Amino acid sequence: MWEISKEFDFCYGHRVWSQSLDVEFSLDSCLMCRHLHGHQGKIIIYLKSDSLKSGMVTDFKHLNWFKKFLDDILDHKFIIDINDPLFETLIPNIDKKDLIAFKEGYKIVDTKPFKAELLELYESYIVVNFVPTSENLSAWFLKIAQEKMKKIDIKVSKIEFLETPKSKSTFYA
């Protein structure tokens, strides 16, 4: 069995509106992750295979699509749960049923009706149907990677997602 990995970085913002703490372990009750904040995230995709093709699990260039997804869709965007109680405050005047859905499991605001001065507000959101914790994001990235890589018969064994250099979640296939 062989396993290879490739790392990707992107900047993003989020809010963990569901955060709660046990002060016995956290030592205080400050719910900082409930605030709007951002990170320099790192994703490590692990690919595995029982056999090699041309001496490789696959060419690392076969993950260029994932970098493009991060750069074009997620980089410098705010990932928000459609169920966040502040959704209507943060993204005003939007009917949730009018969001544009994508096969990768996210939605965006249709910006056509808005004047240029409002585009920066509305085009900065990526809407998902989960609280954007590092655990949920790693599961989402795994699903996206698995769906794409199965087209060339490559298995994604896990995703590691580092929200900060010292905080990591891992989701296994």
N, C-alpha and C positions, 0 to 999 in steps of 0.2 A: 504494500500500500504506500503510495506517495501522497504527499500533501505540500502544496505551495501556498503562498500568501502574497497579497499586495495591499499596500497602505494608501489611503486617500485622506486628504484634509479638506475641510470646508468650515466656513463661519456661518453661524445660525443663531437665532434667538428662539426662546420658548418661554413657557410659563407652566409650572406644575401646579395647577389649580387644586388638585386633590391632595396635596402634601399635608401630612400630619406627623407629629413627632411624639415620641415617648421620652419625656425629660429625664427619666432615669438613665437613658443611654445617650441622649443628645446633649445633656447637661444644661440646656436652655430650651425655650419654647419658640425661638425665632424661626419663622417659616420663610426664609429667604427665597426659596425656590418658587414660592407662590408669586413673587414679583416678576415683572418682565425683565429678562436678562438674556445675555448671550454667551456663547462659547466658541472656542476654536476646536471643533470636533475632529476626531480621527476615527476612520473606519478601517478595519483590517478584514479582508475577505479571504477565507481559506477554501481552497479547492482541492479535492482528492480524487484519486483514481487507482484502480487495481492494476492498470497497465499504462504504458507510455505510448504516445503517438509521436513519431519523429523524435523520440528521446525526451519528450516532455509530457507533463500532465496536460498542459495546454500552453500556448504562447501567452505571455503576460499581456500582449497587445489585445488579446480577446477580452480584456477588462476595460479597454478604452471607453466603451459605451457607458460604463459606470461613472467614470470621471466626468464625462460629458453630462450625465444626468445630475451629478452633484453640482457642477459648475453652472449649468443652464437653469436648473430648477430650484435647488436648495441653497446655494451659496448666497450669503447675506440676505436671507429671507427669515421671516418669523413663522415658525411652525405652531399652529394653533389647533386645539381640539374643537371640533364643531359643537361639542357639548359644554365647553367652558362657559361658566356663568357670565363672564365678561365679553363673550363673543360679540354681542350686539353693540357693546360700548366700544370695543376695539375696531370692529368692522361695521360702522353704522350704515344704515339705509340699504342693507343687503337682505334679500329674501334667500334663505338657505337653499331653497329648491332651484334657484337660478344659478348656482355655482356650476362651473364647468368641471366635470369629472374626468379623470385619467385612469387608464388600466393599472397603473402602478399604485393605486389606492390613495390618491390625494385629489384635492379640488382646488380651483383658483376662482377668484372673482372675475366675472366678465367685465372688463374695463371699458368696453366700447361706449357705454352710456355716459362716462365721466369726462369732465373737462381735464385738460392737461395738468392743471395744478393739483388735482386729486389723484392722478395716476400713481404717484409715489406712495400714497397711502394704500390704495387698493391692490397694487401689483406686488406689494411686499409680503403678502400672506400666502402661506401654503396651509390649506385646511385638511386635517386628517380626522379620522373617527376614533381617536384614542388619545389618552393623556400622553403628551410627548416626553415621557421619561426616557432615560438612556436604555432601560430594559425594553420598552415598547418600540423605540426607534431601532434597536438592534434586531428585533424580531421582524419589523417592517423591511429593513434592508435585506435581511436574509430571504424573505419571500420574493422581493423584487429580483435579487440576484439568482435565486433558484429558477424562477420562471424564465429568465433570459438564458441562463447557461444550459438548461436542459435541452435547448435547441441544438446544441453541439455536443450533447451527451457528456457534460461535465457536472459533477456533483459539488455543491457548496456544502462543506461540512460544518462551518460555523461562521459567525460574524462576531468580531470584537468591536465594541464601540466605546471610545474614550471621550467622555464629556469634558474631562480635564486631563492633564498628564497623570494625575493620581487617582482618577475615578473611572472605572471601566465596567461595562457589562458585557457578558458573552451569551449569545444565543446559539444553541446547537441544533442542527438539522435532525 
